[in-house]
Amino acid sequence: MIVILPVAYLMIGSFYLKVGGVSLTFPQFLNTITSQQTASLLSTTLLLALGNAAVAILVGTVYTWIIVRTDIPGKRLFDTLSVLPLTMPFLVKAFSWILVFSPQIGLGNIAFESITGLDGPFNIYTFEGLIFAMSLGAIPIVYLTLKPVIMSVDPSLEEASRIAGKGVLKTLFRVTFPVILPAMLSAFVLVTVFGLGNFDYPLMLGGNNIKTLATEVYYLLFHQLPPAYGQAAAIGIIYLVMTLAAITFYLYFTRKAYKFVVVTGKAPRPTLYKLGKWKHFAFAVCFTVLFLGFILPFGGLVLMSLASSYTVYGHNVIVTWSIDNYVKALNLPMFFNAVTNTVVLGFASAVIATLLAALLAYAALKSRVRGARLIEYISAIPLAFPGIIYGLALFWTFLFLPGISDLLYGTVWPLVMALVVIRLPYSVRMISGSLMQISDDLEAAARVAGASRLRSLRRVILPLLKSGLLNSFEYTFINSLRELGAVILLVTPGTIVLTSLLLNLYSQHASALGIVAAASVMLCVMIMLVLLLVPLFQRLMSWGNRVIASRRKEPLEKT
Amino acid sequence: MKVSMVNAIAIVLIVIIAGVAIYGWIRPIPEKTITIEESLEDLAKTEGTVTIYSSMDAPDFESVMKPAFLKVYPWAQTSFVGLDAQDVSSRMTTEYTAGHVTMDVAVNGFPVTYTAIQAGAAENWINPMIALMAYPNGTYDPQGSWGPTYSLPICIAYNTNLVNASEVPTSYQGLGDPKWDHKIAMEDPAVLQVTAALFAHLYPTMGNASWTSFMQSIAANHPVLTESSSDAFSKLALGEASISLIFVNDFLGMSPGTPINVTWIEPATAFTVIGVLAKNAPHPNMAKLFLQWLASADGQYALARTGRIPLNPAIAKDTLLKGLVPTGMNIVVADSNNPDFVANPGNWSTLFRSIFG
């Protein structure tokens, strides 16, 4: 209901609700979805999304495999830092890319020109620049989706291949990758859909030349007077069709889910390949991915935050260093309220989304009820829409639906719902990827031993899903902290969040860029602390489980 | 004659009521002098809080405007939501359509907010401070649908590291010179704020052909289009652009050491930000009190402290405009000569989009 109702309300309401005296007519609807302009926007959007996904999957799979299945130095550090690109809000990350790769002021170009004497080749304001920025941002999604799956691959399959005389690479391509293929496809679908709906990067880096369906929606909602809700909803239909097509492909390829089962009653211990002389090369590859995906843009952000004035002309960078921006950020009147709201909302949405996703994934994959796979389609519907459209749908639902508007509009609950719903598809995909690898035999064995469905879920399935569940929580929490599009329409006086405060400051106060950068650095540090706490929490849980298990043994030993 | 108990009671009651009525009729009614402020403030006290939605940035409101308001009305409470101008207007319209209004006051750019007013989302109310403070025509609506707050004069800004003062255009048409190719940053006119208001103002005087040619010459210079004047200023300050059209308050509020200077071109225009009482506002009397204060000398001087030009001409000249604008130059309200822009801003947004992409 929470997924379908807002969408239905938006679609139907765009025809019947006269907001600002305007509603959508059927000829307008047809004209919007069949116009040449829409076709052009659609092709740009698809090219961008597929290009972004292809690069992210290629690089992300190699990156994930190296970290999870080899003896690369700094393995644990890479594991913790891999999701760091997710910590930066899109708004400031786009600006960081401009600082680094703008043709006029980019530090990357300045450094290149200083070293080589040639003109800097980097231009973030191009199609290639957009794919570069988007794919680097998507690698963490690939990592979070593939990591639990790669860890769960039965090593006996690979050992059998090695015994048969195949080398590491052949084993990789002939055994490992086919086994993880469903998860790769799952990640590809996720990243593609993420790219389809992303409007922050095309808006800030696309300029006048690169326009997508998402930027068109942004224009219709925020540049038209009155806002063209109906036409924005019409474009939402196109998104719905694209996403349902993507999900259909995904389900078709993973139809025979049992083919990919590798987690059975035998506890797998993944093989760690020894890299030998390739160790340094592998380290360089992973470090480069991390450097480009996080260190470079974060460095740009820190630079802005420590500059009370910053300007570039020619090859000269003129900076006045100061920590004033941090002082001003901390003294912002609503800063601490906004941070508190942000953290509370993030935590609540992460917990609810993870629980819901686990239930949905289990129902879709393990339930024998007819039409259970339909749940996967329904849970994926929020993927179909850019965050701003889903935010608009929720805004209308909470504002126009009788009863609900009186109870909930103006409270924190619309924001929680918005954050849960837009992250739910990603959580379901992450957990589904892990769940698919778990044999039904394990649960059947527990049921035969007398455990109830709930007990077998709790004692057998959930521990094996632990990694997927934590990744889902981590991903939802982090992205909730930096979400803007879905919440901007739902913010009211008591529910200001950090991203809306920063956007307001950035767009209405010319000298606020440094303050926004400082606040964003603090937000990133906050998220990094969470990322460090999650593995600690994992270890704490494992220690707790061992203590409980050892105490359960004692009575038996005494008797 | 026997009278029942009920009849007796009824007779007594009738006599008492008649007596009170006669007394009320003959008693002289004392004359009570009610001042505007007293009665409105008394009514506002029963509400206690006002919710303001505005395109002003939250820190400026919380650190300057709110303390100034509370100094006069220490019992009051305020809630502030800072959004983009379009968001404020669309929120106002949508909440009104839904019958679930949460905002009391909108302080927002004129053409964008006028759409919400046309949709019926504003309450008509004649602000008494308008007459008391002698606001000129054009700074308020005579029907009371909107009132004065502040203005944002529009000027040409340039990066002093990249451009000499002598190179800066002395006419708006100079922005179409090919030497500015890839060097202009400006707010997207489709957003209907600074550049749209200025360009719309120039249309009636230039005529359609000349104006269209002027627009196309600027578009041919591939300007970087931003979502706001502040965003354009940021690009200018970083050195990504050499020249820009901005609100002067961006210049007034810049950090020390920023290599930006401004110049004025006639006709010098100012973008008007208006105050609107939301229809069906939850706290209408507090809203009126706030709007009244905003138009008062105290409110206008508070706005000046945020770097915004008060709409009251005398206070504007006494504060930020002192020494800022060349002597003898008048700043007119942008788009005041273009009623079509005010009435049909959506059409102009579409037109600008077709020109600039």
HADDOCK unambig.tbl for C-alpha pairs under 7 A between the chains (distance, minus, plus):
assign (segid A and resid 19 and name CA) (segid B and resid 93 and name CA) 6.82 0.50 0.50
assign (segid A and resid 19 and name CA) (segid B and resid 94 and name CA) 5.90 0.50 0.50
assign (segid A and resid 19 and name CA) (segid B and resid 97 and name CA) 6.10 0.50 0.50
assign (segid A and resid 20 and name CA) (segid B and resid 93 and name CA) 5.90 0.50 0.50
assign (segid A and resid 20 and name CA) (segid B and resid 116 and name CA) 6.95 0.50 0.50
assign (segid A and resid 20 and name CA) (segid B and resid 119 and name CA) 5.14 0.50 0.50
assign (segid A and resid 21 and name CA) (segid B and resid 119 and name CA) 6.39 0.50 0.50
assign (segid A and resid 104 and name CA) (segid B and resid 240 and name CA) 5.68 0.50 0.50
assign (segid A and resid 105 and name CA) (segid B and resid 239 and name CA) 6.65 0.50 0.50
assign (segid A and resid 105 and name CA) (segid B and resid 240 and name CA) 6.08 0.50 0.50
assign (segid A and resid 208 and name CA) (segid B and resid 357 and name CA) 5.82 0.50 0.50
assign (segid A and resid 222 and name CA) (segid B and resid 86 and name CA) 5.72 0.50 0.50
assign (segid A and resid 222 and name CA) (segid B and resid 87 and name CA) 6.84 0.50 0.50
assign (segid A and resid 223 and name CA) (segid B and resid 86 and name CA) 6.95 0.50 0.50
assign (segid A and resid 223 and name CA) (segid B and resid 190 and name CA) 6.12 0.50 0.50
assign (segid A and resid 223 and name CA) (segid B and resid 191 and name CA) 5.13 0.50 0.50
assign (segid A and resid 224 and name CA) (segid B and resid 346 and name CA) 5.77 0.50 0.50
assign (segid A and resid 224 and name CA) (segid B and resid 349 and name CA) 6.66 0.50 0.50
assign (segid A and resid 225 and name CA) (segid B and resid 115 and name CA) 6.78 0.50 0.50
assign (segid A and resid 225 and name CA) (segid B and resid 345 and name CA) 6.46 0.50 0.50
assign (segid A and resid 225 and name CA) (segid B and resid 346 and name CA) 4.58 0.50 0.50
assign (segid A and resid 226 and name CA) (segid B and resid 115 and name CA) 6.59 0.50 0.50
assign (segid A and resid 226 and name CA) (segid B and resid 346 and name CA) 6.81 0.50 0.50
assign (segid A and resid 227 and name CA) (segid B and resid 90 and name CA) 6.84 0.50 0.50
assign (segid A and resid 308 and name CA) (segid B and resid 255 and name CA) 6.77 0.50 0.50
assign (segid A and resid 309 and name CA) (segid B and resid 255 and name CA) 6.60 0.50 0.50
assign (segid A and resid 309 and name CA) (segid B and resid 257 and name CA) 6.31 0.50 0.50
assign (segid A and resid 309 and name CA) (segid B and resid 258 and name CA) 5.90 0.50 0.50
assign (segid A and resid 310 and name CA) (segid B and resid 238 and name CA) 6.10 0.50 0.50
assign (segid A and resid 311 and name CA) (segid B and resid 237 and name CA) 6.06 0.50 0.50
assign (segid A and resid 311 and name CA) (segid B and resid 238 and name CA) 4.26 0.50 0.50
assign (segid A and resid 311 and name CA) (segid B and resid 239 and name CA) 5.62 0.50 0.50
assign (segid A and resid 312 and name CA) (segid B and resid 238 and name CA) 5.95 0.50 0.50
assign (segid A and resid 312 and name CA) (segid B and resid 239 and name CA) 5.23 0.50 0.50
assign (segid A and resid 313 and name CA) (segid B and resid 161 and name CA) 6.83 0.50 0.50
assign (segid A and resid 313 and name CA) (segid B and resid 162 and name CA) 7.00 0.50 0.50
assign (segid A and resid 313 and name CA) (segid B and resid 239 and name CA) 6.11 0.50 0.50
assign (segid A and resid 332 and name CA) (segid B and resid 59 and name CA) 5.93 0.50 0.50
assign (segid A and resid 333 and name CA) (segid B and resid 59 and name CA) 5.97 0.50 0.50
assign (segid A and resid 333 and name CA) (segid B and resid 62 and name CA) 6.04 0.50 0.50
assign (segid A and resid 333 and name CA) (segid B and resid 63 and name CA) 6.81 0.50 0.50
assign (segid A and resid 399 and name CA) (segid B and resid 98 and name CA) 6.17 0.50 0.50
assign (segid A and resid 399 and name CA) (segid B and resid 100 and name CA) 6.83 0.50 0.50
assign (segid A and resid 400 and name CA) (segid B and resid 98 and name CA) 5.25 0.50 0.50
assign (segid A and resid 492 and name CA) (segid B and resid 81 and name CA) 6.59 0.50 0.50
assign (segid A and resid 493 and name CA) (segid B and resid 79 and name CA) 5.71 0.50 0.50
assign (segid A and resid 493 and name CA) (segid B and resid 80 and name CA) 5.89 0.50 0.50
assign (segid A and resid 493 and name CA) (segid B and resid 81 and name CA) 5.48 0.50 0.50
assign (segid A and resid 504 and name CA) (segid B and resid 57 and name CA) 5.79 0.50 0.50
assign (segid A and resid 504 and name CA) (segid B and resid 82 and name CA) 5.89 0.50 0.50
assign (segid A and resid 504 and name CA) (segid B and resid 83 and name CA) 5.76 0.50 0.50
assign (segid A and resid 504 and name CA) (segid B and resid 84 and name CA) 6.83 0.50 0.50
assign (segid A and resid 505 and name CA) (segid B and resid 57 and name CA) 5.48 0.50 0.50
assign (segid A and resid 507 and name CA) (segid B and resid 228 and name CA) 5.78 0.50 0.50
assign (segid A and resid 507 and name CA) (segid B and resid 230 and name CA) 5.72 0.50 0.50
assign (segid A and resid 507 and name CA) (segid B and resid 231 and name CA) 5.94 0.50 0.50
assign (segid A and resid 508 and name CA) (segid B and resid 56 and name CA) 6.41 0.50 0.50
assign (segid A and resid 508 and name CA) (segid B and resid 57 and name CA) 5.50 0.50 0.50
assign (segid A and resid 508 and name CA) (segid B and resid 230 and name CA) 5.79 0.50 0.50
assign (segid A and resid 509 and name CA) (segid B and resid 57 and name CA) 6.56 0.50 0.50
assign (segid A and resid 509 and name CA) (segid B and resid 230 and name CA) 5.73 0.50 0.50
assign (segid A and resid 509 and name CA) (segid B and resid 250 and name CA) 6.87 0.50 0.50
assign (segid A and resid 510 and name CA) (segid B and resid 230 and name CA) 4.10 0.50 0.50
assign (segid A and resid 510 and name CA) (segid B and resid 231 and name CA) 6.56 0.50 0.50
assign (segid A and resid 510 and name CA) (segid B and resid 233 and name CA) 6.03 0.50 0.50
assign (segid A and resid 510 and name CA) (segid B and resid 234 and name CA) 6.09 0.50 0.50
assign (segid A and resid 510 and name CA) (segid B and resid 250 and name CA) 5.17 0.50 0.50
assign (segid A and resid 510 and name CA) (segid B and resid 254 and name CA) 6.71 0.50 0.50
assign (segid A and resid 511 and name CA) (segid B and resid 253 and name CA) 6.72 0.50 0.50
assign (segid A and resid 511 and name CA) (segid B and resid 254 and name CA) 5.20 0.50 0.50
assign (segid A and resid 511 and name CA) (segid B and resid 255 and name CA) 6.23 0.50 0.50
